[in-house]
Amino acid sequence: MSSHDSRIDAYIAKSAGFAQPILQRLRKAVHAACPSVEETIKWGMPHFMYDGRILCGMAAFKQHCTFGFWDGAAVVSRPADEQAMGSFGRIEALTDLPSDAMLRTYIKKAVALRDSGQTPRKKSPKKPPLKVPSYFKKALRTNDRALATFENLSPSHQREYVEWVEEAMREATRERRLAQTLNWLAEGKSRNWKYENC
């Protein structure tokens, strides 16, 4: 018997009206094709676990939904430029989804890949140690609270701030981002704090 999570019921209920039937159909399809799947919430979105690992997940936004397999490229062939929108692209209506039979085929394929022990996902290359630019360090030293927060962040969260400031094309943009960084750090916030409780 499959496991249903009441948090996913709540997620679907608070989603936009167009999204509710899409999410319900996807959820039903996953459970029908993989009865032992378990539901959970990860990164604020519904996910389906199989054998202790993520099998697939779905999300609803203001005007579209997405659905994706963890090993998406091995399950559904899609052009590289369309993979950011999940396995089926931007889903705005039930008609944007594959047929129930095709959904079942994809889900069973994802389960079979997991059962076979194949791991088509490549590990990301290890990033080099973070190099904090001198201007960034100097700015941090002007604000004790910001400096303390930055030093207590994980390396990945530190990198998010540094890369956000560094990728600015114009000097004015970089200065504005650096000032925002100091404000957020002084408040004890990570770079993507707005999305932590989605």
C-alpha positions as a LaTeX table, in Angstrom:
\begin{tabular}{lrrr}
\hline
Residue & $x$ (\AA) & $y$ (\AA) & $z$ (\AA) \\
\hline
Met1 & 0.00 & 0.00 & 0.00 \\
Ser2 & 1.36 & 3.40 & $-0.94$ \\
Ser3 & 2.00 & 6.18 & 1.51 \\
His4 & 0.12 & 9.47 & 1.18 \\
Asp5 & 1.42 & 12.56 & 2.92 \\
Ser6 & $-1.14$ & 15.09 & 4.17 \\
Arg7 & 1.33 & 17.90 & 3.40 \\
Ile8 & 0.89 & 17.09 & $-0.30$ \\
Asp9 & $-2.89$ & 17.26 & 0.12 \\
Ala10 & $-2.37$ & 20.74 & 1.58 \\
Tyr11 & 0.09 & 21.71 & $-1.18$ \\
Ile12 & $-2.41$ & 20.74 & $-3.88$ \\
Ala13 & $-5.29$ & 22.47 & $-2.08$ \\
Lys14 & $-3.42$ & 25.78 & $-1.88$ \\
Ser15 & $-2.25$ & 25.62 & $-5.51$ \\
Ala16 & $-3.94$ & 27.65 & $-8.23$ \\
Gly17 & $-7.19$ & 26.24 & $-9.60$ \\
Phe18 & $-5.68$ & 25.24 & $-12.96$ \\
Ala19 & $-2.86$ & 23.37 & $-11.17$ \\
Gln20 & $-4.95$ & 21.20 & $-8.85$ \\
Pro21 & $-6.22$ & 18.69 & $-11.46$ \\
Ile22 & $-2.72$ & 18.48 & $-12.99$ \\
Leu23 & $-1.09$ & 17.70 & $-9.65$ \\
Gln24 & $-3.84$ & 15.24 & $-8.71$ \\
Arg25 & $-3.46$ & 13.37 & $-12.01$ \\
Leu26 & 0.33 & 13.18 & $-11.68$ \\
Arg27 & 0.06 & 11.98 & $-8.08$ \\
Lys28 & $-2.48$ & 9.33 & $-9.02$ \\
Ala29 & $-0.33$ & 8.16 & $-11.94$ \\
Val30 & 2.77 & 7.78 & $-9.76$ \\
His31 & 0.89 & 5.74 & $-7.15$ \\
Ala32 & $-0.78$ & 3.57 & $-9.80$ \\
Ala33 & 2.51 & 2.75 & $-11.55$ \\
Cys34 & 4.54 & 2.34 & $-8.37$ \\
Pro35 & 2.36 & 1.23 & $-5.44$ \\
Ser36 & 5.29 & 1.19 & $-3.00$ \\
Val37 & 6.14 & 4.85 & $-3.59$ \\
Glu38 & 6.21 & 7.15 & $-0.56$ \\
Glu39 & 5.41 & 10.84 & $-0.56$ \\
Thr40 & 7.34 & 13.64 & 1.06 \\
Ile41 & 8.05 & 17.35 & 0.77 \\
Lys42 & 11.55 & 18.39 & $-0.27$ \\
Trp43 & 12.59 & 21.96 & $-1.05$ \\
Gly44 & 8.98 & 22.96 & $-0.39$ \\
Met45 & 7.62 & 20.76 & $-3.21$ \\
Pro46 & 5.99 & 17.30 & $-3.41$ \\
His47 & 8.37 & 14.44 & $-4.15$ \\
Phe48 & 7.89 & 10.72 & $-4.52$ \\
Met49 & 10.43 & 8.39 & $-2.90$ \\
Tyr50 & 11.20 & 4.87 & $-4.05$ \\
Asp51 & 13.64 & 2.60 & $-2.28$ \\
Gly52 & 14.67 & 5.48 & $-0.03$ \\
Arg53 & 15.62 & 7.85 & $-2.86$ \\
Ile54 & 13.82 & 10.47 & $-4.94$ \\
Leu55 & 12.05 & 8.97 & $-7.94$ \\
Cys56 & 10.28 & 12.11 & $-9.17$ \\
Gly57 & 8.75 & 15.37 & $-8.05$ \\
Met58 & 6.22 & 17.99 & $-9.04$ \\
Ala59 & 5.58 & 21.65 & $-8.38$ \\
Ala60 & 2.96 & 24.30 & $-9.05$ \\
Phe61 & 3.68 & 27.93 & $-9.83$ \\
Lys62 & 1.43 & 30.88 & $-10.64$ \\
Gln63 & 0.86 & 29.96 & $-14.28$ \\
His64 & 2.35 & 26.51 & $-14.80$ \\
Cys65 & 3.35 & 23.22 & $-13.20$ \\
Thr66 & 6.38 & 21.01 & $-13.62$ \\
Phe67 & 7.03 & 17.33 & $-13.15$ \\
Gly68 & 10.41 & 15.69 & $-13.32$ \\
Phe69 & 12.14 & 12.37 & $-12.80$ \\
Trp70 & 15.31 & 12.36 & $-10.72$ \\
Asp71 & 17.09 & 10.53 & $-13.54$ \\
Gly72 & 15.12 & 12.51 & $-16.09$ \\
Ala73 & 17.41 & 12.28 & $-19.11$ \\
Ala74 & 17.43 & 8.49 & $-18.85$ \\
Val75 & 13.63 & 8.31 & $-18.61$ \\
Val76 & 12.34 & 11.00 & $-20.99$ \\
Ser77 & 14.34 & 12.33 & $-23.92$ \\
Arg78 & 14.15 & 16.12 & $-24.07$ \\
Pro79 & 16.39 & 18.73 & $-25.66$ \\
Ala80 & 18.95 & 20.15 & $-23.21$ \\
Asp81 & 17.46 & 23.65 & $-23.45$ \\
Glu82 & 14.07 & 22.35 & $-22.24$ \\
Gln83 & 15.24 & 20.26 & $-19.29$ \\
Ala84 & 14.96 & 23.11 & $-16.80$ \\
Met85 & 11.19 & 22.81 & $-17.01$ \\
Gly86 & 11.15 & 19.18 & $-15.90$ \\
Ser87 & 10.48 & 16.03 & $-17.85$ \\
Phe88 & 7.37 & 17.31 & $-19.64$ \\
Gly89 & 8.15 & 20.99 & $-20.03$ \\
Arg90 & 5.83 & 23.75 & $-18.93$ \\
Ile91 & 2.49 & 22.21 & $-17.92$ \\
Glu92 & $-0.40$ & 24.69 & $-18.04$ \\
Ala93 & $-3.32$ & 22.29 & $-18.61$ \\
Leu94 & $-4.13$ & 18.58 & $-18.42$ \\
Thr95 & $-3.70$ & 18.42 & $-22.19$ \\
Asp96 & 0.01 & 19.25 & $-21.75$ \\
Leu97 & 0.53 & 15.92 & $-19.99$ \\
Pro98 & 1.26 & 12.63 & $-21.74$ \\
Ser99 & $-1.53$ & 10.06 & $-21.79$ \\
Asp100 & $-2.09$ & 7.93 & $-18.69$ \\
Ala101 & $-0.54$ & 4.96 & $-20.50$ \\
Met102 & 2.57 & 6.97 & $-21.40$ \\
Leu103 & 2.85 & 8.37 & $-17.85$ \\
Arg104 & 2.70 & 4.81 & $-16.53$ \\
Thr105 & 5.41 & 3.74 & $-19.01$ \\
Tyr106 & 7.72 & 6.57 & $-17.92$ \\
Ile107 & 7.18 & 5.91 & $-14.21$ \\
Lys108 & 7.79 & 2.17 & $-14.62$ \\
Lys109 & 10.95 & 2.95 & $-16.60$ \\
Ala110 & 12.20 & 5.18 & $-13.77$ \\
Val111 & 11.48 & 2.41 & $-11.25$ \\
Ala112 & 13.23 & $-0.18$ & $-13.45$ \\
Leu113 & 16.30 & 2.06 & $-13.71$ \\
Arg114 & 16.39 & 2.37 & $-9.94$ \\
Asp115 & 15.92 & $-1.40$ & $-9.49$ \\
Ser116 & 18.70 & $-2.17$ & $-11.95$ \\
Gly117 & 21.16 & $-0.15$ & $-9.89$ \\
Gln118 & 21.99 & 2.07 & $-12.83$ \\
Thr119 & 22.87 & 5.59 & $-11.84$ \\
Pro120 & 22.73 & 7.67 & $-15.00$ \\
Arg121 & 23.18 & 10.91 & $-13.10$ \\
Lys122 & 26.76 & 12.06 & $-13.21$ \\
Lys123 & 28.23 & 13.55 & $-10.10$ \\
Ser124 & 29.01 & 17.20 & $-10.44$ \\
Pro125 & 32.69 & 17.95 & $-10.48$ \\
Lys126 & 33.96 & 19.18 & $-7.15$ \\
Lys127 & 34.16 & 22.94 & $-7.07$ \\
Pro128 & 37.46 & 24.56 & $-6.19$ \\
Pro129 & 37.74 & 26.19 & $-2.78$ \\
Leu130 & 35.90 & 29.49 & $-2.54$ \\
Lys131 & 38.03 & 32.56 & $-3.14$ \\
Val132 & 36.47 & 35.59 & $-1.53$ \\
Pro133 & 37.55 & 38.76 & $-3.39$ \\
Ser134 & 39.44 & 41.36 & $-1.34$ \\
Tyr135 & 36.73 & 44.04 & $-1.85$ \\
Phe136 & 34.15 & 41.56 & $-0.52$ \\
Lys137 & 36.27 & 40.81 & 2.59 \\
Lys138 & 36.82 & 44.52 & 3.15 \\
Ala139 & 33.08 & 45.21 & 3.00 \\
Leu140 & 32.38 & 42.36 & 5.45 \\
Arg141 & 34.86 & 43.83 & 7.95 \\
Thr142 & 32.75 & 47.01 & 8.09 \\
Asn143 & 29.80 & 45.11 & 9.57 \\
Asp144 & 30.46 & 42.74 & 12.49 \\
Arg145 & 27.05 & 41.05 & 12.30 \\
Ala146 & 27.35 & 40.46 & 8.55 \\
Leu147 & 30.87 & 39.08 & 8.97 \\
Ala148 & 29.78 & 36.72 & 11.75 \\
Thr149 & 26.85 & 35.43 & 9.70 \\
Phe150 & 29.02 & 34.95 & 6.60 \\
Glu151 & 31.67 & 33.04 & 8.57 \\
Asn152 & 28.98 & 30.73 & 10.01 \\
Leu153 & 27.40 & 29.95 & 6.63 \\
Ser154 & 28.16 & 26.70 & 4.88 \\
Pro155 & 30.66 & 26.98 & 2.01 \\
Ser156 & 27.84 & 26.57 & $-0.53$ \\
His157 & 25.88 & 29.46 & 1.00 \\
Gln158 & 29.00 & 31.62 & 1.09 \\
Arg159 & 29.59 & 30.80 & $-2.57$ \\
Glu160 & 26.03 & 31.84 & $-3.46$ \\
Tyr161 & 26.65 & 35.34 & $-2.10$ \\
Val162 & 30.11 & 35.74 & $-3.63$ \\
Glu163 & 29.03 & 34.47 & $-7.06$ \\
Trp164 & 25.92 & 36.67 & $-7.05$ \\
Val165 & 28.01 & 39.77 & $-6.44$ \\
Glu166 & 30.81 & 38.70 & $-8.79$ \\
Glu167 & 28.56 & 37.92 & $-11.75$ \\
Ala168 & 27.32 & 41.53 & $-11.92$ \\
Met169 & 28.24 & 43.02 & $-15.29$ \\
Arg170 & 28.32 & 46.65 & $-14.19$ \\
Glu171 & 30.15 & 48.20 & $-11.27$ \\
Ala172 & 26.96 & 49.91 & $-10.05$ \\
Thr173 & 25.14 & 46.58 & $-10.01$ \\
Arg174 & 27.99 & 44.93 & $-8.12$ \\
Glu175 & 27.99 & 47.71 & $-5.50$ \\
Arg176 & 24.21 & 47.46 & $-5.11$ \\
Arg177 & 24.42 & 43.69 & $-4.68$ \\
Leu178 & 27.26 & 43.99 & $-2.19$ \\
Ala179 & 25.21 & 46.46 & $-0.11$ \\
Gln180 & 22.21 & 44.08 & $-0.24$ \\
Thr181 & 24.49 & 41.21 & 0.77 \\
Leu182 & 25.67 & 43.11 & 3.86 \\
Asn183 & 22.07 & 43.92 & 4.82 \\
Trp184 & 20.88 & 40.34 & 4.47 \\
Leu185 & 23.91 & 38.94 & 6.27 \\
Ala186 & 23.44 & 41.43 & 9.11 \\
Glu187 & 19.89 & 40.08 & 9.42 \\
Gly188 & 21.26 & 36.51 & 9.54 \\
Lys189 & 19.90 & 35.54 & 6.12 \\
Ser190 & 21.31 & 33.24 & 3.47 \\
Arg191 & 21.37 & 34.44 & $-0.15$ \\
Asn192 & 18.16 & 32.59 & $-1.09$ \\
Trp193 & 16.36 & 33.14 & 2.21 \\
Lys194 & 13.11 & 34.00 & 0.40 \\
Tyr195 & 12.74 & 30.40 & $-0.78$ \\
Glu196 & 13.65 & 28.56 & 2.40 \\
Asn197 & 10.07 & 28.20 & 3.65 \\
Cys198 & 8.23 & 27.78 & 0.35 \\
\hline
\end{tabular}
